[in-house]
Amino acid sequence: MACSKRRAFGVGVCKCSFRFLIILLSVRTFADAQQDTTSEADSARIKELERQVEPGPNVQPPQSVPRTSPSLNPDISAIGDFRSSYASEGSRRIEVYFNELEMQVASVVDPYARAEFLFSFGKDLDTGELGIELEVATLTSLSLPYQLQATIGKFKPQFTKVNPLHPHYFSFVDFPAMVNNFFDGEGMFMEGASISWLVPNPFEYFQELVFEIGRVGSEPNASLVQGIDNRLLYVGHLKNFFDLTDEATLELGMGGLSGPNQLGFSTLMGGLDITYKWKPLRFNTYSSFTWQTEGLLSRVRLLDTDVVQTWGGYSFVEYQVEKRWFIGGRCDYSEFPGIEGAHDRAGTLLLRFQPTEFQILALQVQYTDRSYDSDFAQVILRAVFGIGKHGAHTY
Amino acid sequence: MKTRTMLGGLSTALVIAACTSVTLAAGKLNIVTTLPDLKSIADAVGGERVETFAIATGYQNPHFVDPKPSYVLRLSKADIFVTVGLDLETGWVPPLLNSARNARIIMGGEGYTDASANVPLLQVPSNVTRAEGDIHVYGNPHYWLDPANGKIIAQNIYQTLVRLDREGEAYYGENLRRFNEKVDRKLEEWTAAMGPLKGSRIIAYHNEWPYFEQRFGLQIVDFLEPKPGIPPTPSQLAKVITEMKRDRITVIITSPYFTTDSAELVARNVGGKVVTLATSVGAEEHLRTYFDLFDYNVMMMTEALK
């Protein structure tokens, strides 16, 4: 599960982390107090402006003063992910647990860049230990020439459509089996540099080429490790986006990566993704439809002459029934990196209720057919809730 | 070897990019606005010297617009970006600007234009909590629905245009003067038409009309949404029905992007009517300018309340 990578972190680290959390919240409280004071000053200014603007045909308002946050504090948000599940096998079939607290701190650094830090506090289901992990720490340029944008730090690489997402933003409770089997429950992280380029083209459609170089994040995943020599992880992705109509879009992506695996050899992977989205313009908060499908191919070198090729993929649809209700279904098929003859096949149904954009309640039913073990079924109930100012996600 | 190949490919790509410069509209400033109302005003002030594009349509809920990559492409080529501000577009503008790779139009850039600057704001909260629903910490952001604020928006756009295009100062100044004169002239006309309705009590679906309400002396006594952004609940609808019957209120105003089921249910119960006003230019096909917007809304209100 997602928490397995947190086993190495101890309680001492946790205490430090919570102290840090308290400091952050204190800063936020101070900022709020400042804001109240500013609101009063603002009201006085508004009254003054009202006097100037109200009458007369040729009023010239004074110099523009943007209405923005008076504070230099970064945007801070906390997102909780609580789960309860029932599995058809195992000695402990019912689980009730707080899966993760995701804390984000983000801000513009200066006119040239913005920064984002994302901490994940979670409990390991096997050991019960609470751990903290720095999942994202990035500096991203805002003003490079030639339509370029660069990011350095720790981030989720742009390989596959779903990997760059954080779990709370994905439609379903869990990531597809493909991501879980080939990487980790929460996908793959890397430390390094990323550069993306808006590719000019005569058809004036959005085409973005991304190239990333670095090492896999501090914890290895099923396909890749940091390595003990100078071989690095290389990731590339090309995203093509088309507006089919004002209400429908199509995205086609392809990507590849190369990096060291646990046996000291290389793993090569390639992926294709296609996403169709529909949302009416007029009643854009009441209904929507998404169909997303992708697959990846993995070639793992185990020995000088032994290469194992396996693959995985998924396809899902999601339909917004009403303003706050969504239903979805997903089919998964995934083999494992470097292992022949083993696979998972899964079918998933989803019911999601979103009272507001700050809260999600989801019920997911999943049946998994495993070629290497008995089949099992799982029901998961998840509540995701966020406070603070969390940056909006990309499309 | 593999590394060399990949780096070689990247270098080639960069060279191609360097050779393919982005072409701006010939000799014209490229303006991207969030809402069509801002586009209409930018057209009026910028005239022949600008090309404009609005991201949202007039019948789309401006709080919830998808930040499509195609808009990133538009913004990457923009000289000026005009936003309503006040966190109205907080759910979709930041990811667009962060991906646009265009320092001119991000906050602090010379082409960034916050249209709300100097607008006298209404409903600035003294206490900020999401327990009150989707409130806006800087004040109600639907200020363009007071035509007098249109002049302030025009002034803000004018200042940016002059900053980026000194040669056009006189041209923009003349356009601004004409726009302001027309607003004043039309405002007299609209005020006269709405005069008999002053003090009329109405119900609104969402709290987005305080500027329109104040300008024309209407009195919005309650909303179908129990709190901003929270869909109507049975108890709220029952409360509104009681209020409408008690106070003999007959009109519910709503917006093009809200379904009218709950409004019509209430209207049926009180013998009232539902009036869908235009929240933006383009809400109806024939509403092509900022002035059409108010012509339409004034006509709809006078019809409904006569």
Contacts between the chains, C-beta under 8 A, distances in Angstrom:
chain1	res1	chain2	res2	distance
A	32	B	128	7.4
A	35	B	128	7.2
A	35	B	137	7.2
A	36	B	126	7.3
A	36	B	127	8.0
A	39	B	124	6.0
A	39	B	125	7.4
A	39	B	126	6.3
A	42	B	121	7.6
A	42	B	124	6.3
A	42	B	138	7.7
A	43	B	124	5.9
A	46	B	120	4.9
A	46	B	121	5.5
A	46	B	124	7.1
A	46	B	139	8.0
A	47	B	120	7.8
A	49	B	118	5.9
A	49	B	119	7.8
A	49	B	120	4.8
A	50	B	120	4.2
A	53	B	118	7.8
A	53	B	120	6.0
A	53	B	148	6.7
A	53	B	151	7.9
A	53	B	152	6.6
A	54	B	148	7.6
A	57	B	180	6.7
A	57	B	181	6.7
A	57	B	184	3.9
A	58	B	177	7.8
A	58	B	180	6.4
A	59	B	151	6.5
A	59	B	180	7.9
A	60	B	155	6.8
A	61	B	117	8.0
A	61	B	118	4.1
A	61	B	151	7.8
A	61	B	152	5.0
A	61	B	155	5.2
A	61	B	156	7.9
A	62	B	118	6.1
A	63	B	118	8.0
A	64	B	114	7.1
A	64	B	117	3.7
A	64	B	118	6.1
A	64	B	155	7.9
A	64	B	156	5.3
A	64	B	159	5.8
A	65	B	117	5.4
A	65	B	118	6.5
A	66	B	85	6.9
A	66	B	107	7.4
A	66	B	114	4.0
A	66	B	116	7.7
A	66	B	117	5.4
A	67	B	85	5.6
A	67	B	86	5.6
A	67	B	114	6.4
A	67	B	116	5.0
A	67	B	117	6.7
A	67	B	121	7.5
A	67	B	138	4.8
A	67	B	139	7.7
A	68	B	85	7.6
A	68	B	107	6.8
A	68	B	114	7.3
A	108	B	107	7.6
A	111	B	103	6.7
A	111	B	106	7.9
A	111	B	108	5.8
A	111	B	109	7.8
A	112	B	103	7.5
A	114	B	98	6.5
A	140	B	98	7.3
A	141	B	101	8.0
A	142	B	98	7.2
A	142	B	101	7.4
A	142	B	103	5.9
A	142	B	106	5.9
A	143	B	101	7.3
A	143	B	102	7.6
A	143	B	103	3.2
A	143	B	106	7.8
A	144	B	101	6.5
A	146	B	14	7.1
A	146	B	17	4.5
A	146	B	18	5.6
A	147	B	17	6.5
A	147	B	22	7.0
A	147	B	76	6.0
A	147	B	101	5.3
A	148	B	14	7.9
A	148	B	17	7.3
A	148	B	101	6.6
A	149	B	99	7.2
A	149	B	101	5.0
A	195	B	10	7.8
A	197	B	13	6.5
A	197	B	14	7.5
A	197	B	17	5.9
A	198	B	72	7.4
A	198	B	73	6.8
A	198	B	76	5.8
A	198	B	101	6.4
A	199	B	13	7.7
A	199	B	17	7.3
A	200	B	17	6.9
A	200	B	20	4.3
A	200	B	22	6.5
A	204	B	73	7.1
A	205	B	70	7.2
A	205	B	73	7.6
A	206	B	69	4.0
A	206	B	70	5.3
A	206	B	72	6.4
A	206	B	73	5.0
A	208	B	69	7.2
A	209	B	13	6.3
A	211	B	6	7.5
A	211	B	10	5.2
A	232	B	3	7.5
A	234	B	2	7.8
A	234	B	3	7.3
A	234	B	6	5.5
A	236	B	6	7.4
A	239	B	69	7.4
A	241	B	68	7.3
A	241	B	69	4.2
A	241	B	70	6.3
A	243	B	68	6.9
A	243	B	70	5.1
A	246	B	57	7.3
A	249	B	68	6.3
A	249	B	70	7.8
A	251	B	69	7.8
A	258	B	2	6.4
A	277	B	66	7.9
A	279	B	66	6.5
A	281	B	57	5.3
A	281	B	59	6.6
A	281	B	60	4.9
A	282	B	59	4.8
A	282	B	60	6.9
A	282	B	256	6.3
A	282	B	257	5.9
A	283	B	257	6.2
A	283	B	259	6.4
A	284	B	60	5.6
A	284	B	61	5.5
A	284	B	64	5.8
A	284	B	65	7.4
A	284	B	66	7.7
A	284	B	257	6.6
A	285	B	61	5.5
A	285	B	64	5.3
A	285	B	257	7.2
A	286	B	259	6.3
A	323	B	231	5.8
A	324	B	231	7.1
A	356	B	133	8.0
A	356	B	134	7.7
A	356	B	229	6.6
A	356	B	230	7.2
A	357	B	91	7.3
A	358	B	130	6.6
A	387	B	130	7.7
A	391	B	94	6.0
A	391	B	95	7.2
A	392	B	67	6.9
A	392	B	90	7.0
A	392	B	91	5.0
A	392	B	92	6.1
A	392	B	94	5.5
A	392	B	95	5.0
A	393	B	95	6.6
A	394	B	67	6.5
A	394	B	95	4.9
A	394	B	99	6.7
A	395	B	66	5.6
A	395	B	67	5.1
A	395	B	68	5.2
A	395	B	69	6.0
A	395	B	95	7.5
